[in-house]
Amino acid sequence: MARLQDKVILITGGASGLGHAAAQKAAAEGAKLFLVDMNKEKLEEVRQELTNTDVETVVANVTNEKEVKAFVADAVERFGQIDGFFNNAGIEGKQNLTEDYSSEEFAKVVDVNMNGVFFGMKYVLAEMKKQGFGSIVNAASVGGIRGVGSQSGYAASKHGVIGLTRNSGVEYGEFGVRINAIAPGAIMTDMVKGSLKQMAGDDWETFGEDFVQANPSKRFGKPEEVGSLVCYLLSDESTFINASVITIDGGQSAKY
């Protein structure tokens, strides 16, 4: 199935985790890719891996508004348009009770997860409005729809992403542009491994096995499962889904 055939898809955080998985799926479905990440080496590895499509890569920091403006302009110059945008780059940050959560850490996490998402939306939406079409998928989290504990910066920023998504979806629907968010639960990425290690140290794998027993699906999600959802939301098969938040968590949020 080539539901993204010749569509131009921009992905931030495209060198690893959910961004990499979405890039793999989008390439398999015929998309042309513009991948952004801070890790030059991993970006190059992904570019060499995805030989079945046209791939451009840019090293940039999503918290730097000038760099975001520049890579959006580069994507348009290179491909002529942006059909879809997976606004994905994010971090978890260090875990701590709110009273012990450092102000510096809070600012860092919010800067990446919320300011970075806002900057991406700001410049991509301007292009999509001119085009008269486009789809944006913002990476939120189940931590954006409920409390998770010990993650003040992460929870606040992901709640903010959902607010930005709903607000902008209302604003831009009349221009043929859709903005949605995904809310993944525990998906087995390097970020989740890092979170488990923060909680359990060297015993993180055993801790993780116990952790997912509370999930109705009794397992961690797979990055490729999220990639499939992202590609659906970026495709023309989802043209009446707008300003929505779609959980992908094995039923976790419904149970908790």
TIBALO-185859 format. One record per residue (C-alpha): residue number from 0; residue in three letters; z negated, y, x negated. Coordinates in nm, 2 decimals, always signed. Layout:
! TIBALO-185859
PT:k:r:z:y:x
PT:NUM:Ala:Z:Y:X
...
//
This chain:
! TIBALO-185859
PT:k:r:z:y:x
PT:0:Met:+0.00:+0.00:+0.00
PT:1:Ala:+0.10:+0.34:-0.14
PT:2:Arg:-0.07:+0.58:+0.10
PT:3:Leu:-0.11:+0.84:-0.18
PT:4:Gln:+0.25:+0.80:-0.31
PT:5:Asp:+0.34:+1.11:-0.51
PT:6:Lys:+0.03:+1.30:-0.40
PT:7:Val:-0.14:+1.51:-0.66
PT:8:Ile:-0.51:+1.42:-0.69
PT:9:Leu:-0.75:+1.63:-0.89
PT:10:Ile:-1.08:+1.45:-0.99
PT:11:Thr:-1.37:+1.60:-1.18
PT:12:Gly:-1.60:+1.36:-1.36
PT:13:Gly:-1.29:+1.15:-1.38
PT:14:Ala:-1.37:+0.96:-1.70
PT:15:Ser:-1.65:+0.74:-1.58
PT:16:Gly:-1.84:+0.61:-1.27
PT:17:Leu:-1.71:+0.70:-0.93
PT:18:Gly:-1.45:+0.94:-1.07
PT:19:His:-1.30:+0.67:-1.28
PT:20:Ala:-1.30:+0.42:-0.99
PT:21:Ala:-1.13:+0.67:-0.76
PT:22:Ala:-0.87:+0.74:-1.03
PT:23:Gln:-0.79:+0.37:-1.07
PT:24:Lys:-0.76:+0.33:-0.69
PT:25:Ala:-0.55:+0.65:-0.65
PT:26:Ala:-0.32:+0.55:-0.93
PT:27:Ala:-0.27:+0.21:-0.77
PT:28:Glu:-0.18:+0.38:-0.44
PT:29:Gly:+0.09:+0.60:-0.61
PT:30:Ala:-0.09:+0.92:-0.68
PT:31:Lys:-0.03:+1.16:-0.97
PT:32:Leu:-0.36:+1.24:-1.14
PT:33:Phe:-0.52:+1.54:-1.29
PT:34:Leu:-0.85:+1.43:-1.44
PT:35:Val:-1.13:+1.66:-1.56
PT:36:Asp:-1.43:+1.56:-1.77
PT:37:Met:-1.65:+1.68:-2.06
PT:38:Asn:-1.60:+1.36:-2.25
PT:39:Lys:-1.27:+1.39:-2.44
PT:40:Glu:-1.28:+1.03:-2.58
PT:41:Lys:-1.34:+0.86:-2.24
PT:42:Leu:-1.07:+1.08:-2.08
PT:43:Glu:-0.82:+0.96:-2.33
PT:44:Glu:-0.92:+0.60:-2.27
PT:45:Val:-0.86:+0.65:-1.90
PT:46:Arg:-0.53:+0.82:-1.96
PT:47:Gln:-0.41:+0.53:-2.17
PT:48:Glu:-0.54:+0.28:-1.91
PT:49:Leu:-0.35:+0.43:-1.62
PT:50:Thr:+0.00:+0.37:-1.74
PT:51:Asn:+0.13:+0.31:-1.39
PT:52:Thr:+0.13:+0.68:-1.30
PT:53:Asp:+0.16:+1.04:-1.42
PT:54:Val:-0.18:+1.15:-1.56
PT:55:Glu:-0.29:+1.48:-1.71
PT:56:Thr:-0.64:+1.53:-1.85
PT:57:Val:-0.84:+1.84:-1.93
PT:58:Val:-1.18:+1.87:-2.11
PT:59:Ala:-1.38:+2.12:-1.91
PT:60:Asn:-1.73:+2.20:-1.78
PT:61:Val:-1.76:+2.24:-1.41
PT:62:Thr:-2.05:+2.48:-1.44
PT:63:Asn:-1.82:+2.73:-1.62
PT:64:Glu:-1.64:+2.92:-1.35
PT:65:Lys:-1.37:+3.04:-1.59
PT:66:Glu:-1.29:+2.69:-1.70
PT:67:Val:-1.28:+2.57:-1.34
PT:68:Lys:-1.04:+2.85:-1.24
PT:69:Ala:-0.83:+2.76:-1.55
PT:70:Phe:-0.80:+2.39:-1.48
PT:71:Val:-0.71:+2.44:-1.11
PT:72:Ala:-0.44:+2.68:-1.22
PT:73:Asp:-0.32:+2.42:-1.48
PT:74:Ala:-0.30:+2.15:-1.22
PT:75:Val:-0.09:+2.37:-0.99
PT:76:Glu:+0.13:+2.47:-1.28
PT:77:Arg:+0.18:+2.11:-1.39
PT:78:Phe:+0.24:+1.95:-1.06
PT:79:Gly:+0.32:+2.24:-0.82
PT:80:Gln:+0.04:+2.17:-0.57
PT:81:Ile:-0.29:+1.99:-0.52
PT:82:Asp:-0.29:+1.74:-0.23
PT:83:Gly:-0.64:+1.61:-0.28
PT:84:Phe:-0.95:+1.69:-0.47
PT:85:Phe:-1.24:+1.46:-0.54
PT:86:Asn:-1.51:+1.71:-0.63
PT:87:Asn:-1.72:+1.45:-0.81
PT:88:Ala:-1.89:+1.56:-1.13
PT:89:Gly:-2.26:+1.54:-1.11
PT:90:Ile:-2.59:+1.44:-1.28
PT:91:Glu:-2.92:+1.30:-1.17
PT:92:Gly:-3.15:+1.47:-1.41
PT:93:Lys:-3.50:+1.36:-1.51
PT:94:Gln:-3.74:+1.21:-1.25
PT:95:Asn:-4.07:+1.38:-1.18
PT:96:Leu:-4.30:+1.50:-0.91
PT:97:Thr:-4.21:+1.85:-0.79
PT:98:Glu:-4.51:+2.01:-0.95
PT:99:Asp:-4.42:+1.85:-1.28
PT:100:Tyr:-4.04:+1.91:-1.25
PT:101:Ser:-3.94:+2.17:-1.51
PT:102:Ser:-3.77:+2.48:-1.40
PT:103:Glu:-3.51:+2.43:-1.67
PT:104:Glu:-3.43:+2.08:-1.54
PT:105:Phe:-3.41:+2.20:-1.18
PT:106:Ala:-3.17:+2.48:-1.28
PT:107:Lys:-2.96:+2.24:-1.49
PT:108:Val:-2.92:+1.98:-1.21
PT:109:Val:-2.84:+2.24:-0.95
PT:110:Asp:-2.59:+2.41:-1.18
PT:111:Val:-2.39:+2.09:-1.22
PT:112:Asn:-2.43:+1.94:-0.88
PT:113:Met:-2.41:+2.24:-0.65
PT:114:Asn:-2.26:+2.53:-0.85
PT:115:Gly:-2.00:+2.30:-1.00
PT:116:Val:-1.90:+2.18:-0.66
PT:117:Phe:-1.89:+2.54:-0.53
PT:118:Phe:-1.67:+2.66:-0.81
PT:119:Gly:-1.43:+2.37:-0.76
PT:120:Met:-1.41:+2.43:-0.38
PT:121:Lys:-1.36:+2.80:-0.43
PT:122:Tyr:-1.05:+2.77:-0.64
PT:123:Val:-0.90:+2.46:-0.49
PT:124:Leu:-0.94:+2.59:-0.14
PT:125:Ala:-0.75:+2.91:-0.23
PT:126:Glu:-0.46:+2.70:-0.33
PT:127:Met:-0.48:+2.46:-0.04
PT:128:Lys:-0.49:+2.75:+0.21
PT:129:Lys:-0.17:+2.89:+0.06
PT:130:Gln:-0.01:+2.55:+0.08
PT:131:Gly:-0.12:+2.49:+0.44
PT:132:Phe:-0.25:+2.14:+0.36
PT:133:Gly:-0.50:+1.95:+0.15
PT:134:Ser:-0.81:+1.73:+0.15
PT:135:Ile:-1.13:+1.77:-0.04
PT:136:Val:-1.39:+1.50:-0.08
PT:137:Asn:-1.73:+1.62:-0.22
PT:138:Ala:-1.97:+1.38:-0.39
PT:139:Ala:-2.30:+1.41:-0.21
PT:140:Ser:-2.55:+1.12:-0.19
PT:141:Val:-2.80:+0.95:+0.04
PT:142:Gly:-3.03:+1.19:-0.15
PT:143:Gly:-2.85:+1.47:+0.04
PT:144:Ile:-2.95:+1.34:+0.38
PT:145:Arg:-3.31:+1.22:+0.32
PT:146:Gly:-3.59:+1.25:+0.07
PT:147:Val:-3.58:+1.01:-0.23
PT:148:Gly:-3.89:+1.12:-0.43
PT:149:Ser:-3.92:+1.24:-0.79
PT:150:Gln:-3.58:+1.40:-0.78
PT:151:Ser:-3.63:+1.76:-0.66
PT:152:Gly:-3.32:+1.90:-0.83
PT:153:Tyr:-3.10:+1.61:-0.73
PT:154:Ala:-3.21:+1.61:-0.37
PT:155:Ala:-3.19:+1.99:-0.33
PT:156:Ser:-2.84:+2.00:-0.49
PT:157:Lys:-2.70:+1.72:-0.29
PT:158:His:-2.84:+1.87:+0.04
PT:159:Gly:-2.66:+2.18:-0.07
PT:160:Val:-2.33:+2.00:-0.12
PT:161:Ile:-2.35:+1.87:+0.24
PT:162:Gly:-2.42:+2.23:+0.36
PT:163:Leu:-2.12:+2.36:+0.16
PT:164:Thr:-1.90:+2.08:+0.30
PT:165:Arg:-1.99:+2.14:+0.66
PT:166:Asn:-1.96:+2.51:+0.63
PT:167:Ser:-1.62:+2.51:+0.46
PT:168:Gly:-1.48:+2.24:+0.68
PT:169:Val:-1.55:+2.47:+0.98
PT:170:Glu:-1.38:+2.76:+0.79
PT:171:Tyr:-1.06:+2.59:+0.67
PT:172:Gly:-0.97:+2.34:+0.94
PT:173:Glu:-0.74:+2.59:+1.11
PT:174:Phe:-0.54:+2.61:+0.78
PT:175:Gly:-0.46:+2.24:+0.76
PT:176:Val:-0.73:+2.18:+0.50
PT:177:Arg:-1.01:+1.92:+0.54
PT:178:Ile:-1.34:+1.91:+0.36
PT:179:Asn:-1.56:+1.60:+0.38
PT:180:Ala:-1.84:+1.46:+0.18
PT:181:Ile:-1.94:+1.10:+0.08
PT:182:Ala:-2.30:+1.00:+0.06
PT:183:Pro:-2.32:+0.69:-0.17
PT:184:Gly:-2.64:+0.49:-0.19
PT:185:Ala:-2.72:+0.29:-0.50
PT:186:Ile:-2.38:+0.22:-0.66
PT:187:Met:-2.39:+0.03:-0.99
PT:188:Thr:-2.27:+0.31:-1.22
PT:189:Asp:-2.41:+0.43:-1.56
PT:190:Met:-2.60:+0.70:-1.36
PT:191:Val:-2.78:+0.44:-1.15
PT:192:Lys:-2.85:+0.23:-1.45
PT:193:Gly:-3.01:+0.54:-1.61
PT:194:Ser:-3.21:+0.60:-1.30
PT:195:Leu:-3.34:+0.24:-1.30
PT:196:Lys:-3.43:+0.27:-1.67
PT:197:Gln:-3.63:+0.59:-1.59
PT:198:Met:-3.83:+0.39:-1.33
PT:199:Ala:-3.87:+0.06:-1.51
PT:200:Gly:-3.77:+0.09:-1.88
PT:201:Asp:-3.65:-0.22:-2.05
PT:202:Asp:-3.72:-0.42:-1.73
PT:203:Trp:-3.47:-0.22:-1.53
PT:204:Glu:-3.25:-0.52:-1.44
PT:205:Thr:-3.53:-0.71:-1.27
PT:206:Phe:-3.66:-0.39:-1.11
PT:207:Gly:-3.30:-0.33:-0.98
PT:208:Glu:-3.29:-0.68:-0.82
PT:209:Asp:-3.61:-0.61:-0.64
PT:210:Phe:-3.50:-0.26:-0.55
PT:211:Val:-3.20:-0.37:-0.35
PT:212:Gln:-3.39:-0.62:-0.14
PT:213:Ala:-3.48:-0.34:+0.09
PT:214:Asn:-3.11:-0.27:+0.15
PT:215:Pro:-2.96:-0.46:+0.45
PT:216:Ser:-2.68:-0.57:+0.23
PT:217:Lys:-2.92:-0.69:-0.04
PT:218:Arg:-2.71:-0.56:-0.33
PT:219:Phe:-2.58:-0.26:-0.52
PT:220:Gly:-2.25:-0.11:-0.42
PT:221:Lys:-1.95:-0.13:-0.64
PT:222:Pro:-1.77:+0.18:-0.78
PT:223:Glu:-1.44:+0.05:-0.65
PT:224:Glu:-1.58:+0.04:-0.29
PT:225:Val:-1.65:+0.41:-0.32
PT:226:Gly:-1.30:+0.47:-0.47
PT:227:Ser:-1.14:+0.31:-0.17
PT:228:Leu:-1.33:+0.54:+0.07
PT:229:Val:-1.24:+0.84:-0.14
PT:230:Cys:-0.87:+0.75:-0.13
PT:231:Tyr:-0.88:+0.70:+0.24
PT:232:Leu:-1.03:+1.04:+0.30
PT:233:Leu:-0.77:+1.20:+0.07
PT:234:Ser:-0.49:+1.02:+0.25
PT:235:Asp:-0.30:+1.11:+0.56
PT:236:Glu:-0.48:+0.82:+0.74
PT:237:Ser:-0.78:+1.04:+0.79
PT:238:Thr:-0.63:+1.37:+0.91
PT:239:Phe:-0.87:+1.42:+1.20
PT:240:Ile:-1.19:+1.37:+0.98
PT:241:Asn:-1.32:+1.71:+0.88
PT:242:Ala:-1.66:+1.86:+0.80
PT:243:Ser:-1.81:+1.52:+0.80
PT:244:Val:-2.05:+1.32:+0.58
PT:245:Ile:-1.97:+0.95:+0.54
PT:246:Thr:-2.24:+0.73:+0.41
PT:247:Ile:-2.15:+0.43:+0.19
PT:248:Asp:-2.48:+0.26:+0.12
PT:249:Gly:-2.49:-0.09:+0.27
PT:250:Gly:-2.69:+0.04:+0.56
PT:251:Gln:-2.97:+0.19:+0.35
PT:252:Ser:-2.99:+0.52:+0.52
PT:253:Ala:-3.00:+0.37:+0.87
PT:254:Lys:-3.29:+0.15:+0.77
PT:255:Tyr:-3.49:+0.40:+0.58
//
